Amino acid sequence: MKKNIVLFGFIGVFVGLLIALATYQGLHMTSDDKFCSVCHEMDPMVAAYQNDVHGGAGHTGIKVKCVECHLPHDSLAAYIYTKARNGVIEGAIHFFGEPEKIDWQKNREKRAHFVYDEGCISCHTTYNSNEKYSKMAQKLHKHYDSLLGTNKEISCASCHVEIGHTGLRSALNYYKPEYEYYEGKLEKERKELEKLLDEKLDRK
């Protein structure tokens, strides 16, 4: 009986480790820009990310993974749940919906819903005490802190409109112009953007 308990214990630990490893690998492999660009409708967002300091365009070349900004980090359960939920919803839209009809410019108005401040602050830990920031930046960061926990609370993305995605509005216009005047006139820019993505992400 004791031998069986020990055996089952070892099996349980082994299976648990396999599940943990598979989960880790799954989370890791579905967390970067290359995975996100699998859905063609995400090309403008990924291209704008490539132009941003967070996407490796800075002098250090450091890249921040998509999930660092777009998933909650207050708990592992919330992280996995949100990632799974988003994956199901976005996969359903991509394969069974009409992604070409998504109004991304309109969605940008709700950007605070898609960006989690704890991701920003986990790196920018001295955002409210760094004296190297301009006086205006220091003032606005203090204002941000003063509103935390109130019904007037704002987010990092409220002010940092294209943070993480430099030139996003322009990139979106290459695919779906906001104004009728530009219809059919931005094909060159769109092709250049897609060429950049193919090179950056080694897409065939």
C-alpha positions as CSV (number, residue, x, y, z in Angstrom):
1,M,0.0,0.0,0.0
2,K,2.8,2.4,1.0
3,K,4.6,1.6,-2.3
4,N,1.5,2.4,-4.3
5,I,1.1,5.7,-2.5
6,V,4.7,6.6,-3.2
7,L,4.3,5.5,-6.8
8,F,1.2,7.5,-7.3
9,G,2.9,10.5,-5.6
10,F,5.8,10.4,-8.1
11,I,3.4,10.0,-11.0
12,G,1.4,13.0,-9.8
13,V,4.5,15.1,-9.4
14,F,5.7,14.1,-12.9
15,V,2.3,14.8,-14.5
16,G,2.1,18.1,-12.7
17,L,5.5,19.1,-13.9
18,L,4.6,18.2,-17.5
19,I,1.4,20.3,-17.3
20,A,3.3,23.2,-15.8
21,L,6.0,22.9,-18.5
22,A,3.4,22.7,-21.3
23,T,1.5,25.7,-19.9
24,Y,4.7,27.7,-19.6
25,Q,5.8,26.9,-23.2
26,G,2.3,27.7,-24.4
27,L,2.2,31.0,-22.7
28,H,5.8,31.8,-23.9
29,M,5.1,30.9,-27.5
30,T,1.9,32.9,-27.8
31,S,3.2,36.1,-26.2
32,D,5.2,38.0,-28.9
33,D,4.6,40.0,-32.0
34,K,5.3,37.1,-34.3
35,F,2.4,35.2,-32.9
36,C,0.1,38.2,-32.9
37,S,0.8,38.8,-36.6
38,V,-0.6,35.4,-37.4
39,C,-3.9,37.2,-37.7
40,H,-3.5,39.5,-40.7
41,E,-5.8,42.1,-39.2
42,M,-3.1,42.8,-36.5
43,D,-0.5,43.8,-39.1
44,P,-1.0,47.6,-38.5
45,M,-0.6,47.2,-34.7
46,V,2.5,44.9,-35.1
47,A,4.1,47.3,-37.6
48,A,3.6,50.3,-35.3
49,Y,5.0,48.2,-32.5
50,Q,8.1,47.6,-34.6
51,N,8.6,51.4,-34.9
52,D,8.3,51.9,-31.1
53,V,11.1,51.9,-28.5
54,H,9.1,49.1,-26.7
55,G,9.3,47.1,-29.9
56,G,13.1,47.2,-30.1
57,A,13.5,50.5,-32.0
58,G,15.3,52.2,-29.2
59,H,19.1,52.5,-29.0
60,T,19.2,49.5,-26.5
61,G,17.2,47.2,-28.7
62,I,15.1,46.0,-25.8
63,K,11.7,44.5,-26.8
64,V,8.7,44.3,-24.5
65,K,6.4,41.4,-25.2
66,C,2.8,42.2,-26.1
67,V,1.5,40.4,-23.0
68,E,3.5,42.7,-20.7
69,C,1.2,45.6,-21.6
70,H,-2.0,43.8,-22.7
71,L,-2.6,41.4,-19.9
72,P,-3.1,41.9,-16.2
73,H,-0.2,41.0,-13.8
74,D,-1.9,41.3,-10.5
75,S,-2.3,37.5,-10.3
76,L,-1.4,34.4,-12.3
77,A,-5.1,33.3,-12.4
78,A,-6.2,36.7,-13.9
79,Y,-3.3,36.6,-16.4
80,I,-4.1,33.1,-17.7
81,Y,-7.9,33.7,-17.6
82,T,-7.6,36.9,-19.6
83,K,-5.2,35.4,-22.1
84,A,-7.4,32.4,-22.7
85,R,-10.6,34.5,-22.9
86,N,-9.0,36.9,-25.4
87,G,-7.6,34.0,-27.4
88,V,-11.0,32.4,-27.8
89,I,-12.7,35.7,-28.7
90,E,-10.1,36.9,-31.1
91,G,-9.7,33.5,-32.7
92,A,-13.5,33.3,-33.2
93,I,-13.5,36.7,-34.8
94,H,-10.6,35.9,-37.1
95,F,-11.9,32.5,-38.3
96,F,-15.6,32.9,-38.2
97,G,-16.3,36.7,-37.9
98,E,-15.6,39.7,-40.2
99,P,-12.3,41.2,-38.9
100,E,-12.1,43.5,-41.9
101,K,-15.2,45.4,-40.5
102,I,-13.5,46.1,-37.2
103,D,-13.2,49.9,-36.6
104,W,-9.8,50.0,-35.1
105,Q,-9.7,53.8,-35.0
106,K,-12.8,53.7,-32.9
107,N,-11.2,51.0,-30.7
108,R,-8.3,53.3,-30.0
109,E,-10.6,55.6,-28.0
110,K,-11.0,52.6,-25.6
111,R,-7.2,52.0,-25.4
112,A,-7.2,52.2,-21.6
113,H,-9.3,49.0,-21.7
114,F,-6.6,47.1,-23.6
115,V,-3.5,48.4,-21.7
116,Y,-2.8,47.5,-18.1
117,D,-1.0,50.1,-16.0
118,E,0.7,47.5,-13.8
119,G,2.6,46.4,-16.9
120,C,3.9,49.9,-17.5
121,I,4.7,50.5,-13.8
122,S,6.6,47.2,-13.5
123,C,9.3,48.7,-15.7
124,H,8.8,52.5,-15.1
125,T,9.0,52.1,-11.4
126,T,10.1,55.7,-10.8
127,Y,7.5,57.4,-13.0
128,N,6.3,59.5,-10.1
129,S,9.7,60.3,-8.6
130,N,12.2,60.6,-11.5
131,E,13.4,64.2,-11.5
132,K,14.9,63.8,-15.0
133,Y,11.4,64.0,-16.4
134,S,10.2,67.4,-17.5
135,K,8.4,69.5,-15.0
136,M,5.1,69.0,-16.9
137,A,5.6,65.2,-16.9
138,Q,6.3,65.2,-13.2
139,K,3.1,67.3,-12.6
140,L,1.0,65.0,-14.8
141,H,2.3,61.9,-13.1
142,K,1.4,63.4,-9.7
143,H,-2.0,64.1,-11.1
144,Y,-2.3,60.5,-12.2
145,D,-1.4,59.3,-8.7
146,S,-3.9,61.7,-7.1
147,L,-6.8,60.2,-9.1
148,L,-6.0,56.5,-8.2
149,G,-8.9,54.9,-6.5
150,T,-11.4,57.6,-7.4
151,N,-14.1,57.6,-10.0
152,K,-12.0,60.0,-12.1
153,E,-9.0,57.5,-12.3
154,I,-7.1,57.6,-15.6
155,S,-4.6,55.2,-17.1
156,C,-1.2,55.5,-18.6
157,A,-2.7,55.2,-22.1
158,S,-5.0,58.1,-21.4
159,C,-2.1,60.5,-22.0
160,H,0.4,58.2,-23.8
161,V,-1.8,57.8,-26.8
162,E,0.4,55.7,-29.1
163,I,2.6,54.2,-26.4
164,G,4.0,50.9,-27.7
165,H,2.7,51.5,-31.2
166,T,4.4,54.6,-32.7
167,G,2.5,55.8,-35.8
168,L,-0.5,53.5,-35.2
169,R,-3.0,55.9,-36.6
170,S,-1.1,56.2,-39.9
171,A,-0.6,52.4,-40.1
172,L,-4.3,51.8,-39.7
173,N,-5.0,54.3,-42.4
174,Y,-2.9,52.4,-44.9
175,Y,-5.4,49.6,-44.5
176,K,-8.7,51.4,-43.9
177,P,-8.5,55.2,-44.5
178,E,-10.4,57.4,-42.1
179,Y,-11.3,59.8,-44.9
180,E,-12.7,59.0,-48.3
181,Y,-10.2,61.2,-50.0
182,Y,-7.4,58.7,-49.2
183,E,-9.2,55.6,-50.5
184,G,-6.9,53.7,-52.9
185,K,-4.1,56.2,-52.5
186,L,-2.1,54.5,-49.7
187,E,-1.3,51.1,-51.4
188,K,2.4,51.9,-51.7
189,E,2.6,52.7,-47.9
190,R,0.7,49.5,-47.1
191,K,3.0,47.3,-49.2
192,E,6.1,48.9,-47.6
193,L,4.6,48.2,-44.2
194,E,4.0,44.6,-45.1
195,K,7.5,44.2,-46.5
196,L,8.9,45.6,-43.2
197,L,6.9,43.0,-41.3
198,D,8.0,40.2,-43.5
199,E,11.6,41.1,-42.9
200,K,11.3,41.8,-39.2
201,L,9.3,38.7,-38.5
202,D,10.9,36.4,-41.1
203,R,7.6,35.7,-42.7
204,K,7.5,33.8,-45.9
